[in-house]
């Protein structure tokens, strides 16, 4: 049977939303940069790409208008290459890789680009709210419209996970990411990009622009300690979620080239990994953060892989509280979980993270000599998603 393999990955740095390098950069530019370099790294003729699948949690404005098609053209792919935008909120980037893999296994085509893009800076505060809620849902399941912060506070309260373990986890994420960055462990993923960014003078409020080359993830803070994180004011009065134990708002893009194993072999390309399975599951919207607890067992049951066989786990750090709950409920070993930090430190452009984690896990898994990696995350609205990859 045909297998789907990942042969390359490329991403932009992840930059702080509103204050960071990408606060004036269109989604087509971000995504086009990642796609162009993923294709180049695969040493493919751009005309060989059948379709570009890009995840995006907020597909409007600077990431609207079927941004995937725009990205395909911005990346220099020919007019014959199609594009489709996919939205499963924080799992959108992982979803595109799963969809591309499934299409290859089904024999629909041989070569795809799959990834994600998000410009929180240019979209989130400008979104269209006209008729944004449904009357029946507001009456019967209003939690479907809760924001992620509300759900994280609920997980903390319902499962009695206090602030101290969350802050300790947040500090650990920063420390692990800082060590990984210093050791160059993100270098094989990131492709620097030249942009124009807006700068606001802190004293006068005057705005200006300047040219900037983004080369590394902006949110990583090497000097982070538990004592420092524990002093950060919570996001809501009386709550436990703070900037130190929650993911950072970020902008960026990531892309992988996914192709048939037989075509890759014919071209002499060495795959990074093999797609082995994908699962999604629903849970109550008010505790959406625990979604991986339901998706992961389905994934492992379908693929026949045992939890102890997984050498590397990337569980998206939407919030420390949900990572702690999922880790403890499933029994995931700390020394295999988010070993180079996660979204608390690196950043979380919603639709990008799943694709970023796949690329990172394949690279880090190769360094560590492990066979299997699982990428998993909670998903807004009360869902979990998980993908299994075999590392070559």
C-alpha positions in Angstrom: 0.0 0.0 0.0 1.1 3.5 -0.7 2.5 5.4 2.3 2.5 9.1 2.8 5.9 10.5 3.9 7.1 14.0 4.9 10.3 14.9 3.0 10.8 18.5 4.1 9.7 21.2 6.5 10.2 25.0 6.7 8.8 27.7 8.8 9.1 31.3 9.7 10.2 32.4 13.1 7.2 32.9 15.4 6.9 36.6 16.3 5.0 38.3 19.0 1.5 39.5 17.9 1.0 43.2 17.7 4.5 44.1 19.0 6.6 41.7 17.0 8.2 41.6 13.6 5.2 40.4 11.6 2.7 43.0 12.8 2.3 44.4 9.3 3.0 41.2 7.3 0.2 39.7 5.2 -0.7 36.0 5.6 0.2 35.3 1.9 3.7 36.7 2.5 4.2 34.6 5.6 2.8 31.4 4.2 4.4 31.9 0.8 7.8 32.1 2.4 7.3 28.8 4.3 5.9 27.0 1.3 8.6 28.3 -1.1 11.4 27.0 1.1 9.7 23.7 2.0 9.5 23.0 -1.8 13.1 24.1 -2.4 14.3 21.9 0.5 12.6 19.0 -1.1 14.4 19.7 -4.4 11.1 19.6 -6.3 10.0 21.3 -9.4 7.2 23.7 -8.2 5.0 22.4 -11.0 4.9 19.0 -9.3 2.9 20.2 -6.4 -0.7 19.2 -6.8 -2.4 21.2 -4.1 -1.5 23.4 -1.1 -3.4 22.8 2.1 -3.0 25.5 4.7 -4.6 25.6 8.1 -5.9 28.8 9.6 -8.0 29.4 12.7 -9.1 32.9 11.7 -9.5 32.8 7.9 -10.5 36.4 7.2 -8.9 39.7 6.5 -5.1 39.3 6.0 -5.6 35.5 6.1 -9.0 35.4 4.3 -10.1 34.9 0.7 -8.9 31.2 0.6 -5.4 32.2 1.9 -4.0 28.9 0.7 -4.5 29.7 -2.9 -2.9 33.1 -2.4 0.0 31.4 -0.6 0.5 29.0 -3.5 0.9 31.9 -5.9 3.0 33.9 -3.5 5.4 30.9 -3.1 6.0 31.0 -6.8 4.1 27.8 -7.6 2.5 27.7 -11.0 -1.1 28.8 -11.7 -1.9 25.1 -12.1 -1.3 24.4 -8.4 -4.5 24.6 -6.3 -5.0 25.7 -2.7 -7.5 25.0 0.0 -7.8 26.6 3.5 -8.7 24.3 6.4 -10.0 25.3 9.9 -10.0 23.1 12.9 -8.8 25.9 15.1 -5.6 25.0 16.9 -5.3 21.7 15.1 -5.6 23.2 11.6 -1.9 22.7 10.7 -1.9 19.1 11.8 -5.2 18.6 10.1 -3.8 19.6 6.7 -0.9 17.1 7.0 -3.4 14.4 7.9 -5.6 15.3 4.9 -2.7 15.5 2.5 -1.5 12.1 3.7 -4.9 10.5 3.4 -5.3 11.8 -0.1 -1.9 10.3 -1.1 -2.9 6.9 0.5 -6.2 7.0 -1.4 -4.3 7.5 -4.6 -5.6 11.0 -5.5 -2.2 12.5 -6.1 1.4 12.1 -5.2 2.8 15.5 -3.9 1.2 18.1 -1.6 2.3 20.9 0.6 0.5 21.1 3.9 0.9 23.5 6.8 -0.6 26.6 8.4 -0.6 30.3 8.7 -1.9 32.8 11.2 -1.7 36.6 11.5 -3.2 37.3 14.9 -1.7 40.8 14.7 -3.6 41.7 11.5 -6.8 39.7 12.1 -7.9 39.0 15.7 -8.9 42.4 16.8 -10.5 43.3 13.5 -12.8 40.2 13.1 -16.3 40.4 11.8 -18.7 39.7 14.8 -21.9 40.2 12.9 -24.3 37.3 13.9 -21.4 35.5 15.4 -23.6 33.3 17.7 -26.6 31.1 17.2 -29.7 31.5 19.4 -30.2 27.8 20.1 -26.6 27.2 20.9 -26.5 30.2 23.2 -29.5 28.7 25.1 -28.5 25.0 25.2 -24.7 24.9 24.9 -23.4 28.5 25.5 -19.9 27.2 26.4 -19.3 26.5 22.7 -18.7 30.3 22.5 -16.3 30.5 25.5 -12.9 31.8 24.8 -9.9 29.6 25.6 -9.1 31.5 28.8 -12.5 30.6 30.2 -12.0 27.0 29.4 -8.6 26.9 31.0 -9.9 28.4 34.2 -12.6 25.7 34.2 -10.1 22.9 33.8 -8.1 24.3 36.7 -11.2 24.6 38.9 -12.9 21.3 38.0 -9.8 19.2 38.3 -8.2 21.1 41.2 -5.0 22.0 39.5 -3.6 25.1 41.3 -1.5 27.9 40.1 1.8 26.7 41.5 2.2 23.6 39.3 1.0 25.6 36.3 3.7 28.3 36.9 6.3 25.7 37.5 5.4 24.1 34.2 5.4 27.5 32.4 8.9 28.3 33.7 10.1 24.8 32.6 8.7 25.4 29.1 10.7 28.6 28.8 13.9 27.0 30.2 13.7 24.1 27.8 13.0 26.3 24.8 15.8 28.7 25.8 18.3 25.8 26.0 17.1 24.4 22.7 17.4 27.8 21.0 20.9 28.3 22.4 21.9 24.9 21.1 20.5 25.7 17.6 17.8 23.0 17.8 15.3 25.2 15.9 17.7 26.2 13.2 16.9 23.4 10.8 13.2 24.5 10.8 13.4 28.3 10.5 14.0 30.3 7.4 14.8 34.0 8.1 12.5 36.5 6.4 12.9 40.3 5.7 9.8 42.3 6.7 8.6 45.8 7.4 7.3 46.2 10.9 5.5 48.9 12.8 7.2 50.4 15.8 5.5 52.4 18.5 7.5 54.8 20.7 6.7 53.9 24.3 7.0 57.5 25.5 5.2 59.4 22.8 3.0 56.8 21.2 4.3 57.9 17.8 4.2 55.2 15.1 6.9 54.5 12.6 8.1 51.6 10.4 11.5 49.9 10.0 13.0 47.1 8.0 13.8 44.0 10.0 15.1 40.5 9.4 13.3 37.9 11.6 15.7 35.1 12.4 14.4 33.4 15.6 11.3 32.9 17.8 10.7 36.1 19.7 8.9 34.8 22.8 11.6 32.7 24.3 13.0 34.3 27.6 16.2 32.6 28.9 16.0 34.4 32.2 12.6 32.9 33.2 12.3 31.5 36.7 9.4 30.1 38.7 9.7 33.0 41.2 9.3 35.5 38.3 6.4 33.7 36.7 4.6 33.3 40.1 4.5 37.2 40.4 2.6 37.8 37.1 -0.9 39.1 37.6 -3.6 36.6 36.5 -5.6 37.4 33.4 -8.8 37.6 35.3 -9.4 38.7 38.9 -9.2 35.7 41.2 -8.1 33.4 38.4 -4.9 31.3 38.0 -4.2 31.7 34.3 -1.5 34.2 33.6 0.9 35.2 30.8 3.5 32.9 32.4 1.5 29.7 32.2 -0.4 30.3 28.9 0.6 30.2 25.3 1.8 33.4 23.6 -0.1 35.2 20.9 2.2 34.9 17.8 2.2 35.3 14.0 3.9 33.0 11.6 3.7 30.1 9.1 4.9 26.6 8.6 4.8 24.1 5.8 5.7 20.5 5.0 6.0 18.6 1.7 4.0 15.4 1.9 4.4 12.8 -0.8 4.0 9.2 -1.9 6.8 7.0 -0.6 7.2 5.4 -4.1 7.6 8.8 -5.8 10.0 9.9 -3.1 12.1 6.7 -3.6 12.0 7.2 -7.4 13.4 10.7 -6.9 16.0 9.6 -4.5 14.5 11.7 -1.6 15.1 10.5 2.0 11.9 11.0 4.0 11.9 12.6 7.5 9.0 10.5 8.6 5.9 8.4 7.7 2.3 9.4 8.5 0.9 6.5 10.5 -2.5 7.8 11.7 -4.8 10.6 12.9 -7.7 10.8 15.3 -10.1 13.4 16.6 -12.5 13.3 19.5 -15.1 15.6 21.1 -15.5 16.7 24.7 -17.4 19.3 26.6 -16.7 22.7 25.2 -16.2 24.2 28.7 -13.1 21.9 29.2 -11.8 21.8 25.7 -8.3 21.7 27.0 -8.5 18.0 27.9 -9.4 16.9 24.4 -6.1 14.9 23.9 -7.2 12.6 26.7 -9.9 11.3 24.3 -8.1 11.6 21.0 -4.8 9.9 22.0 -6.4 6.5 23.0 -8.4 6.4 19.8 -5.2 7.1 17.8 -3.2 4.4 19.6 -6.0 1.8 19.4 -6.3 2.3 15.6 -2.6 2.1 14.9 -1.7 -0.6 17.4 1.0 1.5 19.0 1.3 1.4 22.7 1.9 4.6 24.8 5.2 3.4 26.0 6.4 2.9 22.4 6.1 6.6 21.7 9.5 8.2 22.1 8.5 11.8 21.7 5.3 13.7 22.6 4.4 17.2 21.4 1.3 18.2 23.3 0.5 21.8 22.4 0.8 24.1 25.4 -2.3 26.2 24.9 -2.2 26.4 28.7 0.0 24.7 31.3 -3.1 23.4 33.2 -4.4 21.3 30.3 -0.9 19.9 29.6 -0.6 18.9 33.2 -4.0 17.2 33.2 -3.5 15.3 30.0 0.1 14.3 31.0 -1.1 12.9 34.3 -4.2 11.2 33.1 -2.5 9.5 30.2 0.8 8.8 32.0 3.1 10.5 29.5 6.7 10.6 30.8 8.0 14.1 31.4 11.3 13.3 29.8 9.5 12.6 26.5 7.0 15.5 26.6 7.7 18.9 25.0 11.4 18.3 25.4 12.3 21.6 23.8 9.6 23.7 25.3 6.3 24.5 23.7 3.8 27.3 22.9 4.1 28.9 26.3 7.7 29.9 25.2 7.9 29.5 21.5 4.4 31.0 20.7 1.1 29.7 19.3 -0.1 31.0 16.0 -3.3 28.9 16.2 -3.4 27.3 12.7 0.4 27.0 12.5 1.3 25.1 15.6 0.2 21.6 14.5 2.4 21.8 11.4 5.3 23.3 13.3 5.1 20.5 15.9 5.2 17.8 13.2 8.3 19.3 11.6 10.0 19.8 14.9 9.2 16.3 16.2 10.6 14.7 13.1 13.8 16.6 13.4 14.1 16.1 17.2 13.0 12.5 17.0 15.8 11.8 14.6 18.3 13.4 16.9 17.1 11.2 19.7 16.8 8.0 17.7 13.2 7.4 18.6 10.8 5.5 16.3 7.4 7.2 17.0 6.2 10.7 17.8 2.7 11.8 18.6 1.6 15.4 18.0 -1.6 16.3 19.9 -3.6 19.3 21.0 -6.8 20.5 22.4 -9.2 22.3 20.0 -11.6 25.1 20.5 -15.3 24.1 20.8 -14.4 21.0 22.8 -12.2 18.7 20.7 -8.9 16.9 20.7 -6.7 15.8 17.8 -3.7 13.5 17.6 -1.4 12.3 14.9 1.2 9.5 14.9 4.4 9.7 12.8 7.1 7.1 12.4 10.6 8.8 12.3 13.1 7.6 9.7 
